[in-house]
């Protein structure tokens, strides 16, 4: 089969590799029909190469058609159309029973001190081959795959793998009061969907902040009050002006470790990405390398007693945080990988009808064949050609 593999910093290639096979009774083999490129894939492309092995298959946002299932897999069968959650969970351990599927104790990567295994996301998360490929072996398939109906295009359902549950959880964790305000930093795919979910769930005012014109235009098209962070405007002051001087009831950080406006951390990330793995790994694990400008703005922009929800990925272990301000303002802070299967019962009914209340068919800007994935990564990383969301089609 053909698959996208990592060969070094900013070096991904589509190679021919052996087809995956059933290895455990709980496995399934899925022929991938669509697979998204996620903003967190760019962290692998740019920063976190020290945790990858050359030849690792990337991608964690796939859907497709079931080819084969192991004997313990009974809820899906060959020919079914399924979406694959990015986190691999068993559905029956203590953490899964608590709805914390991203912390599944069956697949937890204990030797790395991490939670549930993830598709295509470094040895920190289990070194599991990813879904930017023609075929995908799905562990824990007795629980994980989400069966979806035939008919509507892949674009209607593929975001169940990551984007929609991540956005839904971001809004849930943000605890926006009914009719209240939320500021969303970062209008990439997660930020766009966070805005739409917040509006759908009753937020009175949704404010989106970004500096890319195409992202601002897309958010504006869906009723978001946008702030252009590229024009020198004081973003925090602008948010307070829109919220009676108090600040937003809730703030969602949909940016993560590669925020703009943090030159020292950007330099640290660049250095780490170029160092030999033996040096880079301890630097990333024990140093503050994240660009925290958005987190700091979120703390400034949220009202006293408000809530901050972090959905952007952070990777540093010693990042300085303004603890005095967090404490003084009585800010609630929630974060974590999305517990995908927890939110599917809420989201899937919104996707199955004829209407499209979350406008999922107005998110992808590029549909490309798998063979063009290397150029797609470069385009997405450089924010070229209006790229907001790229779907690959093997």
C-alpha positions as CSV (number, residue, x, y, z in Angstrom):
1,X,0.0,0.0,0.0
2,X,1.0,3.7,-0.2
3,X,1.4,5.7,3.0
4,X,2.8,9.0,4.1
5,X,5.9,8.5,6.2
6,X,8.1,10.9,8.2
7,X,11.8,11.1,7.1
8,X,13.0,14.1,9.0
9,X,12.1,17.7,9.8
10,X,9.9,19.1,7.0
11,X,10.5,15.9,5.1
12,X,7.5,13.6,4.6
13,X,7.1,11.3,1.6
14,X,4.5,8.9,0.2
15,X,6.2,5.5,0.1
16,X,5.2,1.9,-0.7
17,X,5.0,-0.2,2.5
18,X,3.5,-3.7,3.4
19,X,-0.2,-3.9,3.9
20,X,-1.3,-4.1,7.5
21,X,-2.8,-7.4,8.7
22,X,-5.0,-8.5,11.7
23,X,-2.6,-9.0,14.6
24,X,-5.1,-9.3,17.5
25,X,-8.6,-10.6,17.9
26,X,-9.8,-7.0,18.5
27,X,-8.2,-5.6,15.3
28,X,-9.9,-4.4,12.2
29,X,-8.5,-3.4,8.8
30,X,-10.0,-0.3,7.2
31,X,-9.5,0.9,3.6
32,X,-9.1,4.7,4.1
33,X,-11.3,7.0,1.9
34,X,-10.5,10.3,3.6
35,X,-7.9,11.4,6.1
36,X,-7.3,15.0,7.4
37,X,-4.1,16.8,8.1
38,X,-4.4,18.2,11.6
39,X,-2.6,21.2,13.1
40,X,-1.0,18.9,15.5
41,X,0.5,17.0,12.6
42,X,2.4,20.1,11.9
43,X,4.1,19.8,15.3
44,X,5.6,16.5,14.1
45,X,6.5,18.1,10.8
46,X,8.3,21.1,12.5
47,X,9.1,20.5,16.2
48,X,8.6,17.0,17.7
49,X,10.8,15.0,15.3
50,X,12.9,13.8,18.2
51,X,10.1,11.5,19.2
52,X,9.6,10.0,15.7
53,X,11.4,7.2,14.0
54,X,12.2,7.5,10.3
55,X,9.5,5.8,8.3
56,X,6.7,6.3,10.9
57,X,3.3,6.6,9.2
58,X,1.5,9.8,10.1
59,X,-2.1,10.8,10.4
60,X,-4.9,10.5,13.0
61,X,-8.1,11.7,11.3
62,X,-9.2,8.8,9.0
63,X,-12.4,7.3,7.9
64,X,-13.1,4.5,5.4
65,X,-14.6,1.1,4.6
66,X,-14.0,-2.0,6.8
67,X,-12.1,-4.6,4.9
68,X,-11.7,-7.3,7.7
69,X,-12.3,-7.7,11.4
70,X,-10.9,-9.9,14.1
71,X,-13.1,-12.5,15.8
72,X,-13.7,-10.3,18.9
73,X,-15.1,-7.5,16.7
74,X,-18.9,-7.8,16.4
75,X,-20.4,-4.3,16.1
76,X,-18.9,-3.6,12.7
77,X,-18.3,-5.9,9.7
78,X,-16.7,-5.9,6.2
79,X,-18.3,-3.2,4.0
80,X,-19.4,-0.9,6.9
81,X,-18.5,2.8,6.6
82,X,-16.7,3.9,9.7
83,X,-14.8,6.9,11.3
84,X,-11.8,6.1,13.4
85,X,-11.3,8.2,16.6
86,X,-7.7,9.5,17.0
87,X,-7.4,8.0,20.5
88,X,-7.3,4.2,20.8
89,X,-9.5,3.1,23.7
90,X,-11.0,-0.2,24.9
91,X,-14.3,1.1,26.2
92,X,-14.4,-1.0,29.4
93,X,-11.5,0.0,31.7
94,X,-11.9,2.3,34.7
95,X,-10.9,5.4,32.7
96,X,-13.3,4.5,29.8
97,X,-16.1,3.9,32.3
98,X,-15.5,7.5,33.5
99,X,-15.8,8.8,30.0
100,X,-12.0,9.6,29.9
101,X,-11.3,7.7,26.7
102,X,-8.1,9.6,26.1
103,X,-6.8,8.1,29.4
104,X,-7.7,4.5,28.5
105,X,-5.8,2.2,30.9
106,X,-5.7,-0.7,28.4
107,X,-3.7,1.4,25.8
108,X,-2.1,3.8,28.2
109,X,1.6,4.3,27.2
110,X,3.0,3.9,30.7
111,X,6.7,3.7,29.8
112,X,6.4,7.3,28.4
113,X,4.1,8.5,31.2
114,X,1.3,9.3,28.7
115,X,-2.4,8.5,28.3
116,X,-4.1,6.4,25.7
117,X,-2.3,5.5,22.5
118,X,-2.9,7.7,19.5
119,X,-2.7,6.9,15.8
120,X,0.3,8.3,14.0
121,X,1.7,10.3,16.9
122,X,5.2,9.4,17.9
123,X,6.5,6.8,20.4
124,X,5.2,9.0,23.2
125,X,1.8,7.8,22.3
126,X,2.4,4.2,21.4
127,X,4.2,4.4,18.0
128,X,1.0,3.2,16.2
129,X,1.0,3.6,12.4
130,X,-1.3,6.4,11.3
131,X,-4.2,6.9,8.9
132,X,-2.6,8.9,6.0
133,X,-2.4,5.7,4.1
134,X,-4.5,3.4,1.9
135,X,-5.0,0.9,4.7
136,X,-5.1,1.2,8.5
137,X,-4.9,-1.5,11.2
138,X,-7.3,-0.4,13.9
139,X,-6.5,-1.8,17.4
140,X,-9.4,-2.1,19.9
141,X,-11.8,-2.1,17.0
142,X,-14.4,-3.9,19.2
143,X,-15.1,-0.4,20.6
144,X,-13.4,2.4,18.7
145,X,-14.8,2.7,15.1
146,X,-17.9,4.8,14.7
147,X,-20.3,3.4,12.2
148,X,-21.8,6.1,10.0
149,X,-24.6,5.9,7.3
150,X,-24.1,5.6,3.6
151,X,-25.0,8.5,1.3
152,X,-23.6,11.8,2.5
153,X,-20.0,12.7,1.5
154,X,-17.1,11.8,3.7
155,X,-16.8,15.5,4.6
156,X,-20.0,15.2,6.6
157,X,-18.5,12.6,9.0
158,X,-14.7,12.6,8.8
159,X,-14.4,15.3,11.5
160,X,-15.8,12.9,14.1
161,X,-12.3,11.5,14.2
162,X,-10.9,14.5,15.9
163,X,-12.0,18.1,14.9
164,X,-15.6,17.9,16.1
165,X,-15.1,16.0,19.4
166,X,-12.1,18.3,20.2
167,X,-14.2,21.4,19.5
168,X,-17.2,20.0,21.4
169,X,-15.0,19.2,24.5
170,X,-13.4,22.6,24.2
171,X,-16.8,24.2,24.5
172,X,-18.0,21.9,27.2
173,X,-14.9,22.6,29.3
174,X,-15.3,26.3,28.7
175,X,-18.5,26.3,30.6
176,X,-20.0,29.2,28.7
177,X,-23.1,30.6,30.5
178,X,-26.3,30.4,28.5
179,X,-26.3,33.6,26.4
180,X,-22.7,34.4,27.6
181,X,-19.6,35.3,25.8
182,X,-16.6,33.2,24.6
183,X,-13.4,34.3,23.0
184,X,-11.7,31.7,20.8
185,X,-8.0,32.2,20.1
186,X,-7.0,30.6,16.8
187,X,-9.3,30.1,13.9
188,X,-7.8,27.0,12.4
189,X,-10.1,23.9,12.1
190,X,-10.6,23.4,15.9
191,X,-11.1,27.1,16.5
192,X,-13.6,27.4,13.6
193,X,-15.6,24.4,14.9
194,X,-15.4,25.6,18.5
195,X,-17.0,28.9,17.4
196,X,-19.8,27.0,15.5
197,X,-20.4,24.6,18.4
198,X,-20.5,27.5,20.9
199,X,-23.1,29.3,18.8
200,X,-25.1,26.1,18.4
201,X,-25.1,25.5,22.1
202,X,-26.4,28.9,23.1
203,X,-23.5,31.3,23.5
204,X,-24.7,34.9,23.1
205,X,-21.4,36.3,21.7
206,X,-18.6,34.4,20.0
207,X,-15.4,36.3,19.4
208,X,-12.7,34.8,17.2
209,X,-9.1,36.0,17.1
210,X,-6.6,35.2,14.4
211,X,-4.2,36.9,12.0
212,X,-4.8,35.0,8.8
213,X,-7.3,36.8,6.5
214,X,-8.9,33.6,5.1
215,X,-9.5,32.2,8.6
216,X,-11.1,35.5,9.7
217,X,-13.3,35.6,6.6
218,X,-14.5,32.0,7.2
219,X,-15.4,32.7,10.8
220,X,-17.1,35.9,9.9
221,X,-19.2,33.9,7.4
222,X,-20.6,31.9,10.3
223,X,-21.6,34.7,12.6
224,X,-18.4,35.2,14.6
225,X,-17.3,38.6,15.8
226,X,-13.7,38.5,14.6
227,X,-10.6,40.4,15.8
228,X,-7.6,40.7,13.4
229,X,-4.5,40.1,15.6
230,X,-2.2,41.2,12.7
231,X,-3.1,44.9,12.6
232,X,-1.6,46.0,15.9
233,X,-4.9,46.2,17.8
234,X,-4.8,45.4,21.5
235,X,-6.6,42.1,21.4
236,X,-7.3,42.0,25.2
237,X,-8.7,45.5,25.2
238,X,-10.8,44.7,22.1
239,X,-12.3,41.7,23.9
240,X,-13.1,43.7,27.0
241,X,-14.7,46.4,24.9
242,X,-17.1,43.8,23.5
243,X,-17.9,42.3,27.0
244,X,-18.8,45.4,29.1
245,X,-15.3,45.8,30.3
246,X,-15.1,42.6,32.3
247,X,-13.6,40.2,29.8
248,X,-15.1,37.1,28.2
249,X,-17.0,34.7,30.4
250,X,-15.0,31.9,28.8
251,X,-11.9,31.7,26.6
252,X,-10.8,28.8,24.4
253,X,-7.2,28.4,23.3
254,X,-7.2,26.6,20.0
255,X,-3.6,27.4,19.1
256,X,-1.2,25.5,21.2
257,X,2.6,25.3,21.3
258,X,3.3,27.2,18.1
259,X,1.6,30.5,18.8
260,X,2.9,33.7,17.2
261,X,4.4,36.4,19.4
262,X,6.8,34.3,21.4
263,X,10.2,34.8,19.7
264,X,12.3,33.2,22.5
265,X,10.2,30.0,22.6
266,X,10.2,29.9,18.8
267,X,14.0,30.0,18.9
268,X,14.0,27.2,21.5
269,X,11.7,25.1,19.3
270,X,13.9,25.6,16.3
271,X,17.0,24.6,18.2
272,X,15.3,21.5,19.6
273,X,14.1,20.5,16.2
274,X,17.7,20.6,14.8
275,X,19.5,18.8,17.6
276,X,20.3,15.1,17.7
277,X,17.5,13.1,19.3
278,X,19.6,12.2,22.4
279,X,19.9,15.9,23.2
280,X,16.5,17.2,21.9
281,X,14.4,14.7,23.9
282,X,15.5,15.8,27.3
283,X,15.5,19.5,26.2
284,X,11.8,19.2,25.2
285,X,10.8,17.1,28.2
286,X,12.6,19.3,30.8
287,X,12.5,22.8,29.3
288,X,9.9,25.4,28.7
289,X,9.7,25.4,24.9
290,X,6.1,26.3,24.3
291,X,5.1,29.6,22.9
292,X,2.7,30.8,25.7
293,X,1.7,34.2,24.3
294,X,-1.9,32.9,23.7
295,X,-2.2,31.4,27.2
296,X,-1.1,34.7,28.7
297,X,-3.6,36.6,26.6
298,X,-6.3,34.2,27.5
299,X,-5.6,34.8,31.2
300,X,-5.8,38.5,30.6
301,X,-8.9,38.3,28.5
302,X,-11.1,36.1,30.6
303,X,-13.3,37.8,33.2
304,X,-12.8,37.2,37.0
305,X,-14.3,33.9,37.9
306,X,-14.3,32.8,34.3
307,X,-13.1,29.6,32.6
308,X,-10.2,28.9,30.2
309,X,-10.4,25.8,28.1
310,X,-7.2,24.6,26.4
311,X,-7.5,22.4,23.3
312,X,-4.3,23.4,21.6
313,X,-1.4,20.9,22.1
314,X,1.4,21.9,24.4
315,X,4.6,19.9,24.8
316,X,7.0,21.6,27.2
317,X,7.5,20.4,30.8
318,X,8.7,23.6,32.5
319,X,6.7,26.3,30.9
320,X,6.3,29.3,33.3
321,X,2.7,30.2,34.1
322,X,1.4,33.4,35.8
323,X,0.1,31.6,38.9
324,X,-0.5,34.8,40.8
325,X,-2.9,36.1,38.2
326,X,-4.6,32.7,37.8
327,X,-5.2,32.5,41.6
328,X,-6.2,36.2,42.0
329,X,-8.8,36.0,39.3
330,X,-10.2,32.7,40.5
331,X,-9.9,31.3,37.0
332,X,-11.1,27.8,36.2
333,X,-8.7,26.0,33.8
334,X,-9.6,22.8,32.0
335,X,-7.6,21.0,29.3
336,X,-6.7,17.6,27.7
337,X,-6.9,15.4,24.7
338,X,-10.5,15.0,23.5
339,X,-12.4,12.0,24.8
340,X,-13.8,11.3,21.3
341,X,-16.3,8.6,22.0
342,X,-17.8,10.5,25.0
343,X,-19.2,13.2,22.6
344,X,-20.2,11.1,19.7
345,X,-23.8,10.6,20.9
346,X,-24.2,14.4,21.1
347,X,-22.6,15.1,17.7
348,X,-23.6,12.3,15.4
349,X,-27.3,13.1,15.3
350,X,-26.4,16.6,14.1
351,X,-24.6,15.1,11.1
352,X,-27.1,12.5,10.0
353,X,-30.0,14.8,9.0
354,X,-30.4,16.6,5.7
355,X,-29.4,20.0,7.2
356,X,-25.9,20.8,8.4
357,X,-26.2,22.8,11.6
358,X,-22.4,22.9,12.2
359,X,-21.6,23.6,8.6
360,X,-19.1,20.8,8.4
361,X,-19.3,20.9,4.6
362,X,-17.9,24.4,4.8
363,X,-14.5,23.7,6.4
364,X,-12.2,21.9,4.1
365,X,-10.4,24.2,1.7
366,X,-8.4,21.5,-0.1
367,X,-9.2,17.9,-1.2
368,X,-6.1,16.3,-2.5
369,X,-4.9,12.7,-3.4
370,X,-2.6,11.0,-0.9
371,X,0.3,11.3,-3.4
372,X,0.2,15.1,-3.0
373,X,0.5,15.0,0.8
374,X,4.1,16.3,1.0
375,X,3.2,19.5,-0.8
376,X,0.0,19.7,1.3
377,X,2.0,19.7,4.5
378,X,4.2,22.4,3.2
379,X,1.3,24.5,2.1
380,X,-0.6,24.0,5.4
381,X,2.5,24.8,7.5
382,X,3.2,28.0,5.5
383,X,-0.5,29.0,5.4
384,X,-0.4,29.2,1.6
385,X,-3.2,29.2,-0.9
386,X,-5.8,29.9,1.8
387,X,-5.3,26.5,3.4
388,X,-7.5,26.0,6.5
389,X,-8.3,22.3,6.4
390,X,-6.8,19.7,4.0
391,X,-8.4,16.3,3.4
392,X,-6.4,13.6,1.7
393,X,-8.1,10.9,-0.4
394,X,-6.0,7.7,-0.9
